[in-house]
Amino acid sequence: MSVQSVTGGAPAPLPSPVRLGDVLDPDCPSRVILDHLTSKWGVLVLIVLRGRTVRFGELRRSIGIVSERMLAQTLRVLEADGFVARKEFPVVPLHVEYSLTPLGEGAAEKVHALVDWVQSNQFVAAE
């Protein structure tokens, strides 16, 4: 059994005891990715970056109360997972832009649908 690699290359083999899609298995690698995508700040980063390229400051202002440190950490994790692309321009002061990779756009689409559902049902769920 294999899973598509994050870089879009050939499928990478899964560890032998783990089955694809077995997120209930504590050793399933999907759990780590789900944790990153569905974290408080991860969801908001995906929503803001969906279909856009933005600088760090604009991203932070769009999200609101996130600290610089937490936003930078979230971006690093999502970049390492292959969801966020970081483009650095060699100017002073440093100019960095963030956007979603094709994989990130796909994930953002799914997260956006979940956010829409939550917002549509927030009063129903509270009753």
C-alpha positions as CSV (number, residue, x, y, z in Angstrom):
1,M,0.0,0.0,0.0
2,S,1.2,3.5,-0.7
3,V,0.2,7.2,-0.3
4,Q,0.8,10.0,-2.8
5,S,3.9,11.9,-1.8
6,V,3.5,15.6,-0.7
7,T,5.7,16.8,-3.6
8,G,3.4,15.1,-6.1
9,G,6.0,12.5,-7.1
10,A,5.7,8.8,-7.0
11,P,3.7,7.3,-4.2
12,A,5.7,6.7,-1.0
13,P,5.2,3.4,0.8
14,L,3.4,3.6,4.2
15,P,5.0,2.0,7.2
16,S,4.0,-1.7,7.2
17,P,1.7,-1.8,10.2
18,V,-0.3,1.3,9.1
19,R,-3.1,1.1,6.6
20,L,-4.1,4.1,4.4
21,G,-7.0,6.0,6.0
22,D,-6.7,4.3,9.4
23,V,-6.7,7.6,11.3
24,L,-8.0,5.8,14.4
25,D,-4.6,4.1,14.6
26,P,-2.4,6.2,17.0
27,D,0.6,5.6,14.7
28,C,-1.2,6.7,11.5
29,P,0.8,9.5,9.9
30,S,-2.4,11.2,8.7
31,R,-3.1,12.2,12.3
32,V,-0.1,14.6,12.4
33,I,-1.3,16.2,9.1
34,L,-4.8,16.5,10.4
35,D,-3.5,18.1,13.6
36,H,-1.7,20.7,11.5
37,L,-4.5,21.4,9.1
38,T,-7.2,21.6,11.8
39,S,-5.3,23.6,14.4
40,K,-6.8,26.9,15.5
41,W,-4.3,28.9,13.4
42,G,-3.9,26.3,10.6
43,V,-7.5,26.6,9.6
44,L,-7.4,30.4,9.6
45,V,-4.2,30.5,7.6
46,L,-5.7,28.2,4.9
47,I,-8.9,30.3,4.8
48,V,-6.9,33.6,4.3
49,L,-4.4,32.2,1.8
50,R,-7.1,30.4,-0.3
51,G,-6.6,31.8,-3.9
52,R,-4.3,34.6,-2.7
53,T,-0.7,35.6,-2.1
54,V,-0.1,37.7,1.0
55,R,2.7,39.1,3.1
56,F,3.2,38.1,6.7
57,G,1.8,41.4,8.1
58,E,-1.4,41.2,6.0
59,L,-1.9,37.6,6.9
60,R,-1.5,38.4,10.6
61,R,-3.9,41.4,10.3
62,S,-6.5,39.2,8.5
63,I,-6.4,36.5,11.2
64,G,-6.5,39.0,14.1
65,I,-5.2,38.1,17.5
66,V,-2.5,35.6,16.6
67,S,1.0,36.4,17.8
68,E,3.9,36.8,15.4
69,R,5.6,33.8,16.9
70,M,2.6,31.5,16.6
71,L,1.8,32.6,13.1
72,A,5.4,32.0,12.0
73,Q,5.4,28.6,13.7
74,T,2.1,27.7,12.0
75,L,3.4,28.8,8.6
76,R,6.7,26.8,9.0
77,V,4.7,23.6,9.8
78,L,2.3,24.1,6.9
79,E,5.2,24.8,4.6
80,A,7.1,21.7,5.8
81,D,3.9,19.7,5.2
82,G,3.7,21.0,1.6
83,F,0.6,23.1,2.0
84,V,2.2,26.6,2.0
85,A,4.7,28.1,-0.3
86,R,7.0,30.8,1.0
87,K,8.7,33.2,-1.4
88,E,11.5,35.4,-0.1
89,F,12.7,38.5,-2.0
90,P,16.3,39.7,-1.5
91,V,15.5,43.3,-0.5
92,V,15.9,45.3,2.7
93,P,13.7,45.2,4.6
94,L,13.0,41.5,3.9
95,H,9.9,40.9,1.7
96,V,8.3,37.5,2.1
97,E,5.1,36.3,0.5
98,Y,3.0,33.3,1.3
99,S,0.6,31.3,-0.9
100,L,-0.9,27.9,-1.0
101,T,0.6,25.1,-3.0
102,P,-1.8,23.0,-5.2
103,L,-2.0,20.6,-2.3
104,G,-2.7,23.4,0.1
105,E,-5.5,24.8,-2.2
106,G,-7.1,21.3,-2.2
107,A,-6.9,21.2,1.6
108,A,-8.2,24.8,1.9
109,E,-11.2,23.9,-0.2
110,K,-12.1,21.1,2.2
111,V,-11.4,23.2,5.3
112,H,-13.5,26.1,3.9
113,A,-16.4,23.7,3.4
114,L,-16.1,22.7,7.0
115,V,-16.0,26.3,8.1
116,D,-19.1,27.1,6.0
117,W,-20.9,24.2,7.6
118,V,-19.9,25.3,11.1
119,Q,-21.0,28.9,10.5
120,S,-24.3,27.7,9.0
121,N,-25.1,25.4,11.9
122,Q,-23.6,27.3,14.9
123,F,-27.0,28.2,16.4
124,V,-28.4,24.7,15.8
125,A,-25.4,23.1,17.5
126,A,-25.7,25.5,20.5
127,E,-29.3,24.4,21.3
